[in-house]
Amino acid sequence: MIKLWMMTSLQLAELFVSSIVHLIYGFYIFSSAVAGDISQTLNDYLFKSNDVGETCQNLTNVEGLPPIVLVHGIFGFGKGRLGGLSYFGGAEKKDERVLVPDLGSLTSIYDRARELFYYLKGGRVDFGEEHSEACGHSRFGRRYEQGQYPEWDEDHPIHFVGHSAGAQVVRVLQQMLADKAFEGFEDTNENWVLSVTSLSGAFNGTTRTYLDGMRTDDGMSMKPICLLQLCRIGVIMYDWLDISWLKTYYNFGFDHFNISWKKTGVRGLVDCLMGNAGPFASGDWILPDLTIQGSTSINTNLQTFPNTYYFSYATKRTRRIMGMTIPSGVLGIHPMLFLRVFQMSQWRFPQDVSPPYKGYRDEEWQENDGALNTISMTHPRLPVEHPSRFIRSDSECQTLQPGIWYYKIVEADHIMFIVNRERAGVQFDLIYDSIFQRCRKHVFRKIPQTLPNLSPSSPRSPKRNNFVH
């Protein structure tokens, strides 16, 4: 009895600490965005911008280059949200043609992949009749009057860079293109995607989902008392209150569930809070997709395609000492992630629950970056391992072959390369410069590309269909 009381007390204390840390970080991000907006407004008022001609020149220079699309992860945001704050720490400014879509920050992998397609091609987001009916939300979402890249097709492919869950969103989108899953777009195929680069990508799930409150036995439902339950209540209240200026500033992406008080009233709020309606009742949100069971289920239908180039940066903030996995330091780990780094490094799957897959070993899942396990980030492994090659430095891959996941392990926590670029220092520039240079030195499958400020007659590599670094 005393032991049970002590365990319960420790769990509640951990929940309290985790909640406070996450709330403080959320407030920090929000206040930083507001402060940045105020500063930008004052700057625009005091100093008139005269760079219109330069902007036009940039657009002319990049004509013909395939866009590089940066896809954010969980709780992320794209261009236009949170004021002038950049999810990717301003990395989008390193190249002349980068797109940063704003997708649902907590919506499911499936819903985000559908939205990403219409963001690029244009039109009204169609989640599909069967899926929408099964999940209890509207079939259609927001309308993109003008797609960001309407000419997108096999002859005009795109480079994708995904952080965290964003990498899995790109893989699902590519499979949808191969399966011709978009009504009215029967000519899609997997070759619309030229390359996929993953930055701390969530390919095979994470044990953190169980620490945050997902049940280990099914990977779909939540424990009655946990951090995710607090998150669920907060999100439901946020969407139900439907404060327009606030949702314009930041949106979790559940508008197609029609949770607003204007549409459901008080009874709708009660139904959502009681778990009878909404995304958390149907399971159509991001966390079930990030459990090991959920990721394995998604991966069952995903392929690695022979004409697409794949590269992955896996991150970790742990090390092995005398057979034990422990955090690799204190100063190098963000305060929001330190506790989770330690907990994930000591994770043991409950003995009274069937392991998530045949051959599962706790030791393989202990290295982590505070949000994802390193084994999950290298390349798709579950339920079937995809072709891969480990590299220690970019110099080892002078020429990359398509259809193979080249992966590198980087010493960093999960948010080292987003939001606050000063944390990563020079490593931030090294990572993103490497990513963008790799994309830009790639030669079109059919037509040679002209880099900015480089005439078509300039010397070029004679190789085609290779990733040259």
BELVENVEN-V749004 format. One line per field, one symbol per residue. ss: DSSP state (2 for helix, 1 for strand, 0 for the rest). burial: 1 if it has 24 or more other ideal C-beta (glycine too) atoms within 12 Angstrom, else 0. Layout:
BEGIN
ss = ???
burial = ???
END
This chain:
BEGIN
ss = 0222222222222222222222222222222222222222222222000002222222222000000111100000000000000000002222000110000000102222222222222011110022222220000111110000000010010111111022222222222222000000000002221111111000000002222201000000010000222222222222222002222220000022200022222222222220000022220012222202222222200000000011111111011110011110000000222222222220000000000000000222200100001222200000000001110002220011000011111110000000002222022222222222222200000000000000000000000000110
burial = 0000000000000110011001000100110010000000000000000000000000000100111111111111111011111111111101111111111111111111111111111011111100110011110011010011100111011111111111111111111111001100100111111111111111111111111111110011110001111111101101110100001011111111111100010001100110001111111111111111111111100111101111111111110000001111000111011111111110101000001110010001111111111111111111000101001001001001111111111111111111111011000101110111111111111001101000000000000010101
END
